[in-house]
Amino acid sequence: MNRQPMVYRLIEPLHISVALVYVLTFSLIERLISAALEPGFLLLDIPILKRWIRASTFSATLAGVLLTQGFACVLASTPPTTALAWRIGLAVPMLIGLSLLSVAHSRLTAQPWTIAQFERRHQTRSIERIFSKLLRNPLDAHFARLLIANSLVMLPAFACLLVIRPFSFACLFCFISVWLISGSDQETLDHTDIHNNVFRGAAHLSPTQGVLLRGMHLWLRLGLNAMHGRIPHFYRAQHVYIHHVENNDLGDPQSTLRYDRTSFFDFCRFALKLGLSFTFAADVFAYLAARSNRRQIRLLGYGIGGWFLMLVVIACFNPGAALALLLIRLSVGVPTAIDVNFWHGLADPDDPGNIARNTINILYQDEEVAGIGAMHAAHHYRSGEHWSRQCQLSHAAAGQMRDRGMLLFNNYLATKFTKMLLLCRFDVIALSTHPSNEEEIDYGRRIPEIRRRLAPWRPVHRSDTYRLLDRTLGAMYAYGLPIVPLPAIDPAAAPYLR
């Protein structure tokens, strides 16, 4: 066991407190927004409305945008002396509009399950029909749909946040809601683009078509990403030139190896570190400078400098909006920590440089499953491979992956995995990585191995009081996560969970 340096031990309580407030604030806001939209979801469950959303997804999304931003602007323009009942009357249709936007946008951007379904959309969906003829890889037409859908919902929300003065909490609420609704699709779009350049044109394009695709490429990287709080070029520098070079090894600034993944306090510290890194990029600049990667330093400097310059310009006429955008960017550490812990939480502290033992992979039964972003190990081994071929690569190498010690999950878990970690439900993790339902699982072998791979690279001595408080707060946080309950403990696993 290692002991922390004396200086850090003096400030550690403050560090933990700040990290705790950081995580709880983000989680509370997320849960409050979800609760506010829940009545609208129940209303939209009426059969006639469900049929309308299913039949006219684009129109339903547009209606949700107009309803949301329209009533948000009216609510923002009401005098402070306006009666509370009138304000509530304006807020209700705004919240219903947000619920409609959420449901319709989810259907509009829904990812096909198999490659065949992607190809079928080239004949049945107008966006895919157009862009499958323009792009070098026709399957990338799905990302044109994501770009259009996210622009449709984010542009009005961003404009209302900036233009409405004085600063409006109604517009801020709508902006954060839209950011949460479209954030996962924006992550998928940005991540796939930095690896596969999804808007590369086919060889036969006319000059006008080439300009269109180039414009979409620039709009994604410099415009829509910035509106979503994604600093231009940061993700490419941090993800491609650091994370995929180090592969979660100790040299990776976002490595999970230094943290106890079953500790809530360590989760909070990890989330805060990621939030600071993704906002100010000090550790990214330091890594690139140590390796004399001047080109990436220059491009990252342009990106982060331009993004903060944008905030300064916004602050000149709407300081509240500028502060909100900065805090939203800072908050990304929490969802990122949840995601990174799933992909790299089961890292082997005794073999940190082995890709097979510091990441996991999802192995779907069907080899034709698209699984954009889910074939994580295949993605790390061959990061430049097109996303459509990674499921086949995963199946072809499944036996080799297991032989090298890789854990293969049968589904994408993320938030549910965080719940398993904080509740120390290693039995559920063992079941999720069990290769066959026909074979009896050996908990006596699997659970100790999972425990070992969740431990930090250098364990730190902690007092009994610290561990009790850590476990208690972690359990409370886990039970508050928006995920279905975990199954009951298998009696065969119970002796190994103590």
Secondary structure, DSSP 8 states (H G I E B T S, - for coil): -B---HHHHHHHHHHHHHHHHHHHHHHHHHHHHHHHHHHHHHHTTSHHHHHHHHH-HHHHHHHHHHHHHHHHHHHHHS-TTS-HHHHHHHHHHHHHHHHHHHHHHHHHT---SBHHHHHHHHHH-HHHHHHTTTBSSGGGHHHHHHHHHHHHHHHHHHHHHHHSSS--HHHHHHHHHHHHHHHHHHHHHHHHHHHH-TT-B-TT--HHHHHHHHHHHHIIIIIIHHHTT--TTHHIIIIIIIIHHHTTSTT-TT-STTS-TT-HHHHHHHHHHHHHHHHH-HHHHHHHHHTT-HHHHHHHHHHHHHHHHHHHHHHHH-HHHHHHHHHHHHTTHHHHHHHHHHHHSS--TTSTT-HHHH-EEE--S-TTB--TTT-HHHHHHTTTS-GGGHHHHHHHTHHHHHHTT-EEESS--THHHHHHHHTT-HHHHHHHT-S-TTS---HHHHHHHHHHHHS-SS-B---HHHHHHHHHHHHHHHHTSSS-------TTTHHHH-
